[in-house]
Amino acid sequence: MNTHLWRSDPTGSGDEPADVTVGCHRRLRGPYTGAGSLVRALVPDAYERWPELVRTHAIEILTMAPELKERIGAAPETLTSLAVPEERTRIYAAARTRRLAHGLVEFLHSYTSLRGSGPLGLCFTDVDEADHTDQEFLAILLRRTQGVPISVTVGSRGGDLPDELVSAFARYTTRLTPTDTATTTTARASVDQAQLLSAYITSDGTSDDPRALAAYEAADPGLRARLHDERAALLLREGDWSLRLGAVPYHLERGTDPAGAGGEALHEAVYYTAGLGLWHAVLDYGDRARAIIDPEQAERYWDFSGKMSSALALLGRTREAEKLYLEVRARYALPMAQMFTGYAMAMLYTRLHPADLRDHQLAKSYLSNTITLASLLPDAEQRSFHSVFQRNGMALVEMHLGNLPEALRLVDAGLTRLDAELPADRHRLHRSVLVHNRGRVLAALGRLPAALADLTTVIGLDPNYPDYYFDRAELLHKLGENAAALADYNTAISLSPPFWEVHFNRADLLAEMGDAEAAIADLRRVVELEPTELDARVNLIGLLLETGQTKPVEPLLREGLRLTPDDARLLQVRGQLAWEAGAAESARHDFDLALENDPDCVAALAGRAALAFDSGDVETAQRDLTRAVELDPDDPDLRYNRAYVRQAAGLWQAAVDDYTLALRLPGADHAELLRQRSECYRELGDRDAEQADLDAARTAAGSAVPAGAA
């Protein structure tokens, strides 16, 4: 039974007790208004009692409630967090907010367990008006607190909400309809208009009392503007810093100087949130700023437009981003505007656009222009930095075109130039980015030891940045240094809020090292964090079946097929389980469905072939296995199975050929292959070959035979 409640009243009010009730309206504090208020309510006490718990989650806590830095100290710093705005050349992916949300959910799990005083009751109101970050957090919270002593009540009309949250409401909450409020409304009818106006201003524009809104709209515009200014001044003087992301810009853009003070407040908010990768908020601020700033304020207007475009691109809305970049390029003949948007257009066409829209040559043409513009900048330091930055972009395009030596030359030259022309303390972040990029190019060239040296260098430059450990672990794994790779994956996990990719990769490494149970635990972690990551789900099911743990497979399979009912791999597994349970028709149906959705699903071809062979349909079995072998010619089991079918059909020489090829492949069962091939030689009348295979089979049964010995 669901322990969470969804109240169709945005206030979320009801008789259910709550330890913490927070408003989520983004006009209050912008992104993470609700999550940040929750953190501010819980963390001071948690820090007094369990400081290590708070330190473990410092990144997500301080992103959501930056004012707590004075109480708990700073999170581990990286070159990204330390860089001044003009030197910040790394931007966070949109998925970072999911990491932060998972981190807060796990803080709540630990907090609830440690406090040990019954369920933790949480109530979130005004969710319809929340920023995307809060809505994303709530969707994850509702899903990941099933069976945990945390009860959540959400106040929402259920309007225009993200699909993930709508799905979470449907699956994990019980919906309650609002109570009748007519008598309450009548009782308030005589409130003074000035009081109503004041109440609306004091609510920071979040009041849902229609009388307060009516009083606000009826008030003298000049009076309204002055009240907005006064409220903003009070909040700036006495309020938390995070109010600068919500209520402060809300009031100032409606005050006596919207383009000036309002624009400045929105500029601060947009730069802060862009630096943290809170891209939905950047879109909101940018759109509001463009509505109040005269396009003749060229630098400010294109700055906001550029930030909006970057947000759109990173959120996957690349066509909209391109349209906005082109608007800026058409409107402003300013070198920096042209250079910024030219580089951005190149990144769209070489990396961010959908594959069918990418055009690396067009990207090169944009970058050729931006490189020229950078070379003409009057300031020597800016000229050096921007020239190197643009050429780094060109290196990426050259990589995508397969011109790896040229990519390496560009990155190398950039590092040399920065070292020669800029002080050592300038653009430390971009220098580290260049070293990292050089390592990537070297790895692509197959120069793995040199690539490893660069990744080790960059970790020394930026030791708290988790992605570098993740990348080095991948490289160490390729080099066969598994223990070192495992240590790096562990470090990456310790430095970051949860992200599924590191657990997925570590599972692969652990499985290779023979620790199947640890690999299973990591894959379970991936599926818990992101249930839609099908590769992890399929790998988890495979490992469970390999280790004889069939009971947990069924719920994993059922949930996977609920999420993606046409996934061929999951349909194949369901067919395999049905076959093993003796339900041949169900198995055949699932194998057929799998192959309808993916005609190249090797496991489904092999499964259907086995069914066909068991039913005497040798022709179908041979046809499916032949297609499977074409798709995966290095699988000795597929070769064995086709040889066995051919042997049963009396195709002795064809069977011998398959058995012989299988014997040359890694992982082949030499003893069984040799025994079967000996039978074929007997049917062909080759007694010497038959006896040689029987002798070799006896030897192979007692000791390993090297691959290729046949």
C-alpha positions in Angstrom: 0.0 0.0 0.0 1.2 3.5 -0.8 2.4 5.5 2.2 2.7 8.7 0.3 -0.2 11.1 -0.4 -1.0 13.4 -3.3 -3.4 16.2 -2.3 -5.1 17.9 -5.2 -5.0 21.1 -3.2 -1.7 22.9 -3.9 -1.3 23.8 -0.2 -1.1 20.0 0.6 -3.0 20.8 3.8 -4.7 18.0 5.6 -4.9 16.1 8.9 -1.7 14.1 8.3 1.1 15.1 10.7 4.4 16.3 9.1 7.7 16.9 10.7 8.6 19.4 8.0 6.4 21.3 5.7 8.0 23.4 2.9 6.7 25.5 0.1 8.1 24.8 -3.4 6.9 27.9 -5.3 9.9 29.0 -7.4 9.2 32.6 -6.8 10.5 32.2 -3.3 14.0 30.8 -3.9 14.2 29.7 -7.5 15.6 26.2 -8.1 15.5 23.8 -5.1 13.1 26.1 -3.2 11.5 23.1 -1.6 14.5 20.9 -1.3 16.6 23.8 0.1 14.0 24.6 2.7 13.9 20.9 3.7 17.7 21.0 4.0 17.7 24.2 6.1 15.2 22.5 8.5 17.1 19.3 9.0 20.8 19.9 8.5 21.7 22.2 11.5 20.5 19.5 13.9 22.0 16.7 11.8 25.3 18.5 11.7 25.4 18.7 15.5 24.6 15.0 16.0 26.2 13.4 12.9 28.7 15.7 11.3 30.1 13.0 9.0 26.7 12.4 7.4 26.5 16.1 6.5 30.0 16.2 5.2 29.3 13.2 3.0 26.4 15.1 1.4 27.9 18.6 1.4 27.8 19.1 -2.4 24.1 18.5 -2.7 23.3 20.3 0.6 25.2 23.5 -0.4 23.9 23.5 -3.9 20.4 23.5 -2.5 21.0 25.8 0.5 24.1 27.8 -0.1 23.7 29.8 3.1 24.5 26.7 5.1 28.2 27.1 4.1 28.7 29.3 7.2 27.4 26.5 9.4 28.9 23.3 7.9 31.9 24.6 5.9 32.6 24.3 2.2 32.3 21.2 0.1 35.5 19.8 -1.5 36.6 22.4 -4.0 37.4 21.7 -7.6 39.0 24.0 -10.2 35.5 24.4 -11.6 34.0 25.7 -8.3 37.1 27.9 -7.7 37.2 29.5 -11.2 36.0 33.1 -11.5 33.2 33.5 -14.0 35.4 34.7 -16.9 37.6 31.6 -16.5 34.9 29.0 -16.1 35.2 26.9 -19.3 33.6 23.7 -18.0 29.8 23.5 -17.8 27.8 20.8 -16.0 25.6 18.4 -17.9 21.8 18.6 -17.3 21.9 15.2 -15.6 23.9 16.6 -12.7 20.7 17.6 -11.0 19.6 14.0 -10.9 22.9 13.2 -9.0 22.1 15.9 -6.5 18.5 14.7 -6.0 19.7 11.1 -5.4 22.2 12.4 -2.9 19.5 14.3 -0.9 17.3 11.2 -0.9 20.1 9.1 0.5 20.8 11.8 3.1 17.2 11.5 4.2 17.5 7.7 4.3 20.5 7.9 6.6 19.0 10.8 8.7 15.8 8.8 9.3 17.7 5.7 10.3 20.0 7.5 12.6 17.4 9.5 14.4 15.4 6.4 15.1 12.2 8.0 16.3 9.6 6.7 13.9 8.7 7.8 10.3 9.8 11.1 9.0 6.8 13.1 7.7 7.5 15.5 4.9 5.0 17.8 3.2 5.7 19.8 0.0 3.2 22.5 -1.2 2.8 24.5 -4.4 4.5 21.8 -6.4 2.8 23.0 -9.6 4.8 26.2 -9.4 8.1 24.5 -8.5 11.2 24.7 -10.5 12.2 21.6 -12.4 14.8 20.7 -9.8 12.2 20.3 -7.1 9.8 18.4 -9.3 12.7 16.1 -10.3 13.7 15.6 -6.7 10.1 14.8 -5.6 9.7 12.2 -8.4 12.9 10.5 -7.2 12.0 10.8 -3.6 8.5 9.2 -4.1 10.1 6.3 -5.9 13.0 5.7 -3.7 11.2 5.9 -0.3 9.0 2.8 -0.9 9.4 0.6 2.2 11.4 3.4 3.9 10.1 5.1 7.1 9.5 8.4 5.3 6.0 9.5 4.4 5.6 12.3 1.8 2.6 14.5 1.2 2.6 16.5 -2.0 0.2 19.4 -2.8 -0.4 19.7 -6.5 -3.3 20.2 -8.8 -1.6 17.8 -11.2 -1.4 20.2 -14.0 1.5 20.7 -16.4 4.1 18.5 -14.6 7.1 16.5 -15.9 6.2 13.0 -17.0 8.4 11.4 -14.4 6.5 13.2 -11.6 3.1 12.4 -13.0 4.1 8.7 -13.2 5.4 8.9 -9.6 2.1 10.3 -8.4 0.2 7.5 -10.2 2.5 4.6 -8.9 3.6 5.7 -5.5 0.8 7.9 -4.0 -2.8 7.8 -2.8 -4.7 10.7 -4.2 -6.9 12.8 -1.9 -9.4 15.3 -3.2 -9.4 18.8 -1.6 -11.9 19.7 1.1 -14.6 22.3 0.5 -13.2 25.8 1.1 -16.3 27.9 0.4 -17.1 28.7 4.0 -13.6 29.8 4.7 -13.6 32.2 1.7 -16.9 33.7 2.8 -15.5 34.3 6.3 -12.6 36.3 5.0 -14.7 38.6 2.7 -14.3 41.7 4.8 -10.5 42.0 4.9 -9.1 45.5 4.2 -7.8 46.0 0.6 -4.5 47.5 1.9 -4.0 44.4 4.1 -4.7 42.2 1.1 -2.2 44.1 -1.0 0.4 43.9 1.7 -0.2 40.2 2.1 0.3 39.5 -1.6 3.6 41.5 -1.6 4.8 39.7 1.6 3.9 36.3 0.0 6.4 37.2 -2.7 3.7 36.7 -5.3 2.9 33.2 -4.2 -0.5 33.8 -2.5 -3.3 31.8 -4.0 -6.0 34.0 -2.3 -7.9 35.5 -5.2 -8.8 38.5 -3.1 -5.2 39.3 -2.5 -4.4 39.0 -6.2 -7.3 41.2 -7.0 -6.2 43.9 -4.5 -2.7 43.7 -6.0 -3.9 44.1 -9.6 -6.2 47.0 -8.6 -3.5 48.9 -6.7 -1.8 52.0 -8.1 1.1 50.9 -10.3 3.5 53.3 -8.6 2.5 52.1 -5.2 3.0 48.5 -6.3 6.5 49.3 -7.6 7.5 51.0 -4.4 6.2 48.1 -2.3 8.2 45.7 -4.4 11.4 47.8 -3.9 10.8 47.8 -0.2 10.3 44.1 0.0 13.4 43.4 -2.1 15.5 45.7 0.2 14.2 43.9 3.3 15.1 40.5 1.9 18.5 41.6 0.8 19.2 43.1 4.2 17.8 40.4 6.4 17.1 37.3 4.3 19.1 34.2 3.2 21.3 34.4 0.1 19.1 31.9 -1.8 16.3 34.5 -1.9 18.4 36.2 -4.6 17.4 33.3 -6.8 13.7 33.8 -6.3 11.9 36.6 -4.4 14.6 39.3 -4.9 14.6 39.3 -8.7 10.8 38.8 -8.6 10.3 42.0 -6.8 13.0 44.1 -8.5 11.8 43.2 -12.0 8.5 44.7 -10.9 9.9 47.6 -8.9 10.8 51.1 -10.0 13.8 50.1 -12.0 13.1 46.8 -13.7 15.7 47.0 -16.5 18.4 48.3 -14.1 18.0 46.7 -10.7 15.8 43.9 -12.0 18.2 43.1 -14.8 21.1 43.1 -12.4 19.3 40.7 -10.1 18.5 38.3 -12.9 22.0 38.6 -14.2 23.4 37.4 -10.8 20.8 34.6 -10.7 21.5 33.4 -14.2 25.3 33.3 -13.8 25.0 31.5 -10.4 22.6 28.8 -11.7 24.5 28.3 -15.0 27.6 27.7 -12.9 25.8 24.9 -11.1 24.1 23.3 -14.2 20.6 24.3 -13.2 19.6 24.8 -16.8 15.8 25.0 -16.4 16.2 28.0 -14.0 18.6 29.6 -16.5 15.9 29.4 -19.2 13.4 31.0 -16.8 15.7 33.9 -15.8 16.9 34.5 -19.3 13.4 34.7 -20.7 12.3 37.1 -18.0 15.4 39.3 -18.5 14.9 39.5 -22.3 11.4 40.8 -21.5 12.6 43.8 -19.5 15.9 44.7 -21.1 16.1 46.8 -24.2 17.9 44.9 -27.0 19.9 48.2 -27.5 21.7 47.2 -24.2 23.7 44.9 -26.5 26.1 43.2 -24.2 23.6 42.4 -21.5 20.9 41.3 -24.0 23.1 38.9 -25.9 24.7 37.7 -22.7 21.2 36.5 -21.5 20.4 35.2 -24.9 23.6 33.2 -25.0 23.0 31.7 -21.6 19.5 30.7 -22.6 20.8 29.1 -25.8 23.4 27.1 -23.8 20.6 25.9 -21.5 18.4 24.9 -24.5 21.3 23.0 -26.1 22.2 21.1 -22.9 18.6 20.2 -22.3 18.5 18.6 -25.8 16.4 21.4 -27.4 19.2 22.1 -29.9 17.0 23.5 -32.7 15.6 26.1 -30.4 19.2 26.9 -29.3 20.3 27.4 -32.8 17.5 29.7 -33.6 18.4 31.9 -30.6 22.2 31.8 -31.5 21.3 33.0 -35.0 19.2 35.8 -33.7 22.1 37.1 -31.7 24.5 36.7 -34.7 22.0 38.6 -36.9 21.4 41.4 -34.4 24.9 42.2 -33.1 28.1 42.8 -35.0 30.1 42.6 -31.8 33.3 40.5 -31.8 32.7 38.7 -28.6 29.0 38.0 -29.5 30.1 36.6 -32.9 32.9 34.6 -31.3 30.8 33.1 -28.6 27.9 32.2 -30.8 30.2 30.9 -33.5 31.8 28.5 -31.1 28.4 27.5 -29.8 27.1 26.8 -33.3 30.2 24.6 -34.0 29.4 22.6 -30.8 25.8 22.1 -32.0 27.0 20.8 -35.3 29.8 18.6 -34.0 28.4 17.2 -30.8 25.0 18.4 -29.5 22.6 18.2 -32.4 20.9 14.9 -33.1 23.1 12.7 -35.3 21.1 13.3 -38.4 21.7 17.1 -38.1 25.5 17.0 -37.3 27.8 18.5 -39.9 31.5 18.5 -38.9 32.6 20.5 -41.9 30.1 23.3 -41.0 31.4 23.2 -37.5 34.9 23.7 -38.8 33.7 26.7 -40.9 32.3 28.4 -37.8 35.5 27.7 -35.8 37.7 29.0 -38.6 35.8 32.3 -38.2 36.0 32.4 -34.4 39.7 31.6 -34.5 40.2 34.6 -36.7 38.1 36.8 -34.4 40.2 35.7 -31.4 43.4 36.6 -33.1 42.2 40.2 -33.5 41.3 40.8 -29.9 43.2 43.9 -28.6 44.0 42.6 -25.1 47.0 40.2 -25.2 45.8 37.9 -22.4 42.3 37.6 -23.9 43.8 37.1 -27.3 45.9 34.2 -26.1 43.2 32.5 -24.0 40.4 32.8 -26.6 42.7 31.6 -29.5 43.6 28.5 -27.5 40.0 28.0 -26.5 38.7 28.1 -30.0 41.4 25.8 -31.3 40.5 23.3 -28.6 37.0 23.3 -30.1 38.6 22.7 -33.5 40.5 19.8 -32.0 37.2 18.2 -31.0 35.9 18.5 -34.5 39.1 17.0 -35.9 38.6 14.1 -33.5 35.1 13.6 -34.8 36.4 13.6 -38.3 39.0 11.0 -37.4 41.9 13.3 -37.8 43.5 12.4 -34.5 47.1 13.6 -35.2 45.8 17.1 -36.0 43.6 17.1 -32.9 46.7 16.2 -30.8 48.7 18.9 -32.4 46.0 21.6 -31.7 45.7 20.6 -28.0 49.5 20.4 -27.6 50.0 23.8 -29.2 47.3 25.3 -26.9 49.0 24.1 -23.8 52.4 25.3 -24.9 50.9 28.8 -25.7 49.1 29.2 -22.4 52.3 28.2 -20.5 54.4 30.7 -22.6 52.0 33.7 -22.6 49.9 33.6 -19.4 50.9 33.7 -15.7 50.8 30.3 -14.1 47.8 31.3 -11.9 45.6 32.3 -14.8 43.1 29.9 -16.4 44.1 27.0 -14.3 40.8 25.3 -15.1 41.2 25.5 -18.8 44.8 24.3 -18.6 43.5 21.2 -16.8 40.8 20.7 -19.4 43.5 20.8 -22.2 45.6 18.2 -20.4 42.5 16.0 -20.0 41.6 16.5 -23.7 45.1 15.5 -24.7 44.8 12.4 -22.7 41.5 11.5 -24.5 43.2 12.1 -27.9 46.2 9.9 -26.9 43.8 7.2 -25.8 42.0 7.3 -29.1 45.4 7.0 -30.8 46.1 3.9 -28.8 48.9 5.5 -26.9 47.5 4.3 -23.6 50.6 4.8 -21.3 50.9 8.5 -22.5 47.1 9.0 -22.0 47.4 7.5 -18.5 50.2 10.0 -17.7 48.0 12.9 -18.7 45.1 11.7 -16.7 47.3 11.3 -13.6 48.6 14.8 -14.2 45.1 16.3 -14.4 44.1 14.5 -11.2 47.1 16.2 -9.5 45.8 19.5 -10.8 42.2 18.9 -9.8 42.1 16.1 -7.2 38.5 16.5 -6.1 36.9 16.3 -9.6 35.3 12.8 -9.7 35.0 12.5 -13.5 38.8 12.4 -13.9 39.0 9.3 -11.7 36.2 7.7 -13.6 38.1 8.3 -16.9 41.4 7.1 -15.5 39.7 3.9 -14.2 38.4 3.1 -17.7 41.9 3.5 -19.1 43.5 1.4 -16.3 40.9 -1.3 -17.0 42.0 -1.3 -20.7 45.6 -1.6 -19.6 44.8 -4.6 -17.4 45.6 -2.8 -14.1 42.3 -3.9 -12.5 43.2 -3.2 -8.9 44.2 0.4 -9.7 41.1 0.8 -11.8 38.9 -0.4 -8.9 40.6 2.1 -6.6 39.8 4.9 -9.0 36.2 4.0 -9.3 35.9 3.9 -5.5 37.4 7.4 -5.3 35.0 8.7 -7.9 32.1 7.4 -5.9 33.4 9.0 -2.7 33.8 12.4 -4.3 30.4 12.8 -6.0 26.7 12.5 -5.4 25.4 9.2 -6.8 25.8 8.7 -10.5 24.9 5.5 -12.2 27.7 5.3 -14.8 30.4 4.7 -12.3 28.6 1.7 -10.8 27.8 0.3 -14.2 31.5 0.4 -15.2 32.7 -0.9 -11.8 30.2 -3.8 -12.2 31.9 -4.7 -15.5 35.3 -4.6 -13.9 34.2 -6.6 -10.8 32.6 -9.3 -13.0 35.9 -9.6 -15.0 37.8 -9.9 -11.7 35.5 -12.8 -10.7 33.5 -11.0 -8.0 30.0 -11.7 -9.3 28.2 -10.7 -6.1 29.9 -7.3 -5.9 29.1 -6.8 -9.6 25.5 -7.7 -8.9 25.4 -5.2 -6.1 26.6 -2.5 -8.4 24.1 -3.3 -11.1 21.3 -3.3 -8.5 22.5 0.2 -7.6 22.3 1.3 -11.2 18.7 0.0 -11.5 17.8 1.6 -8.2 19.1 5.0 -9.3 17.9 4.9 -12.9 15.4 2.2 -13.6 15.3 3.0 -17.3 19.0 2.1 -17.8 18.2 -1.1 -19.7 21.8 -2.2 -20.3 22.3 -2.4 -16.6 19.0 -4.2 -16.1 19.9 -6.8 -18.8 23.4 -7.3 -17.4 22.0 -7.7 -13.9 19.5 -10.3 -15.0 22.2 -12.1 -16.9 24.6 -12.2 -13.9 21.7 -13.4 -11.6 20.9 -16.2 -14.0 24.6 -17.2 -14.4 24.9 -17.5 -10.6 21.7 -19.5 -10.2 19.7 -16.7 -8.6 16.5 -17.0 -10.5 14.0 -15.7 -7.9 15.0 -11.9 -8.2 14.9 -12.1 -12.0 11.1 -12.1 -12.4 10.4 -8.7 -10.7 13.4 -7.1 -12.6 12.1 -8.5 -15.8 8.5 -7.4 -15.2 9.5 -3.9 -14.3 11.8 -3.7 -17.3 9.1 -4.8 -19.7 6.7 -2.3 -18.1 9.1 0.5 -18.9 10.1 -0.8 -22.4 7.7 -3.5 -23.5 9.4 -3.9 -26.9 13.0 -4.4 -25.7 14.2 -7.5 -27.5 16.7 -8.5 -24.9 14.1 -8.6 -22.1 11.6 -10.4 -24.3 14.4 -13.0 -25.1 15.0 -13.5 -21.4 11.3 -14.0 -20.7 11.3 -16.5 -23.6 14.3 -18.3 -22.2 12.7 -18.6 -18.7 9.4 -19.8 -20.3 11.3 -22.5 -22.2 13.1 -23.7 -19.1 9.8 -23.9 -17.4 8.4 -26.1 -20.1 6.2 -23.5 -21.8 7.5 -23.9 -25.3 4.7 -21.9 -27.0 5.1 -19.0 -24.7 8.9 -19.1 -25.3 8.5 -19.2 -29.1 6.1 -16.3 -28.9 8.6 -14.2 -26.9 11.5 -15.1 -29.2 9.4 -14.1 -32.2 8.5 -10.8 -30.5 12.1 -10.1 -29.7 13.1 -10.7 -33.3 10.3 -8.5 -34.6 11.7 -5.7 -32.6 15.4 -6.5 -33.2 16.0 -9.0 -36.1 19.7 -9.1 -35.0 19.1 -10.2 -31.4 21.5 -13.1 -31.3 20.2 -14.7 -28.1 16.7 -14.8 -29.5 17.9 -16.4 -32.7 19.8 -19.0 -30.7 16.8 -19.6 -28.4 14.3 -20.0 -31.3 16.8 -22.3 -33.0 16.9 -24.5 -30.0 13.1 -24.7 -29.8 12.9 -25.5 -33.5 15.5 -28.3 -33.1 13.7 -29.8 -30.2 10.5 -29.9 -32.2 12.3 -31.5 -35.2 12.4 -28.4 -37.4 16.1 -28.7 -38.3 15.8 -26.4 -41.3 14.6 -23.4 -39.1 17.2 -24.2 -36.5 20.0 -24.1 -39.0 18.7 -20.9 -40.6 18.5 -19.1 -37.3 21.9 -20.3 -36.1 23.5 -19.3 -39.4 22.2 -15.8 -38.9 23.4 -15.8 -35.3 26.9 -16.9 -36.4 27.0 -14.2 -39.0 26.3 -11.6 -36.3 28.6 -13.1 -33.7 31.2 -15.2 -35.5 33.5 -15.4 -32.5 31.1 -17.2 -30.1 32.2 -20.8 -29.8 28.8 -21.9 -28.4 27.0 -20.7 -31.5 29.5 -22.5 -33.7 29.0 -25.7 -31.6 25.2 -25.4 -31.8 25.1 -25.0 -35.5 27.6 -27.9 -35.9 25.4 -30.1 -33.7 22.3 -29.2 -35.8 24.3 -29.9 -39.0 25.5 -33.2 -37.5 21.9 -34.2 -36.8 21.0 -33.4 -40.4 23.8 -35.6 -41.7 25.8 -32.7 -43.0 29.0 -34.3 -41.7 31.6 -32.1 -43.4 29.8 -28.8 -42.6 29.6 -29.9 -39.0 33.3 -30.7 -38.9 34.1 -27.3 -40.3 32.0 -25.6 -37.6 33.6 -27.7 -34.8 37.0 -26.9 -36.1 36.4 -23.2 -36.2 34.9 -23.3 -32.7 38.0 -25.1 -31.4 40.1 -22.0 -32.4 38.0 -19.6 -30.4 38.6 -18.4 -26.8 36.3 -20.0 -24.2 35.6 -23.1 -26.3 34.8 -26.5 -24.6 37.6 -28.5 -26.2 36.7 -31.9 -24.9 33.1 -31.7 -26.0 34.0 -30.3 -29.4 36.6 -32.9 -30.0 34.2 -35.7 -29.1 31.5 -34.5 -31.4 33.9 -33.9 -34.2 35.3 -37.5 -33.8 31.7 -38.8 -34.4 31.5 -36.8 -37.7 34.9 -38.2 -38.8 33.6 -41.7 -38.1 30.6 -41.0 -40.3 32.9 -39.7 -43.0 35.0 -42.8 -42.8 38.2 -41.0 -41.5 39.2 -43.4 -38.7 42.6 -41.8 -38.1 41.0 -38.4 -37.5 38.3 -40.0 -35.4 40.9 -41.7 -33.1 43.1 -38.5 -32.9 40.1 -36.5 -31.8 39.1 -39.1 -29.1 42.6 -39.1 -27.8 42.7 -35.3 -27.7 39.3 -35.2 -26.0 40.6 -37.4 -23.2 43.6 -35.2 -22.7 41.4 -32.1 -22.8 39.0 -33.5 -20.2 41.9 -33.7 -17.8 43.7 -30.5 -18.6 43.2 -27.2 -20.4 44.0 -27.1 -24.1 45.2 -23.8 -25.4 43.0 -22.0 -27.9 44.0 -22.7 -31.4 45.5 -26.1 -30.6 43.2 -27.7 -33.1 
